[in-house]
Amino acid sequence: MARAVELAERRGFPFSCRPEQGRLLQVLAGGASSIAETGTGCGVGLAWLVTGAPSGATIISVERDPGRARAAAELFTDMPGVTVVHGDWTAVHDRAPYDLLVLDGGGAGKDGTDGTTADPARLLTPGGTLVVDDFTPARRWPILHEGEPDLVRLHWLGHPLLDAVELRLAADLATLVAVRTLRPSPVQPLQER
């Protein structure tokens, strides 16, 4: 963990995973054998995931900045089962589905700013957990962001394949945690018994 924090400080990267978020990731990783993270940064959040993951778990983390991806990959080079990939967030599709998916990295995959939004049916195992972080805690309903309805947060909280909740981790930090339901997907017909 300390090596990743030091790397972020050396590189002047101010967007590393905060300890409040990191502790949550560490706990959630304990129940996952396959984990993906978008937005590696300098590897602070990845370090939290690694410290919580059970022996034998596989973890992929994707970073779009080539220099940060290289530096983070070097930090984790001796960690079995840990892979840092240079690419955009959609690189997580290559090894899906996952028991735990952490969507970070400036909104990519979270809100469709890059033309796509992560699909829990494709990226999560049934019962798998999704974490969408970096929110300001909601203080009233309806949930607003910059005076408008917070469509990103509402998308995940109301997603038909997810049971989701917002967790306040600090006065200025919230995250969404969701579990892919075991209900059948609306696009797949129920099988007769």
BELSULHU-V355979 format. One record per helix or strand of 3 or more residues. SS is the DSSP state (H for helix, E for strand). FROM is the first residue (numbers start at 1). TO is the last residue. If there is no record, write none. Layout:
SS	FROM	TO
SS	FROM	TO
//
This chain:
H	2	11
H	19	29
E	34	38
H	44	52
E	58	63
H	66	75
E	82	86
H	89	95
E	98	103
H	120	123
E	124	135
H	151	157
E	162	170
E	173	180
//
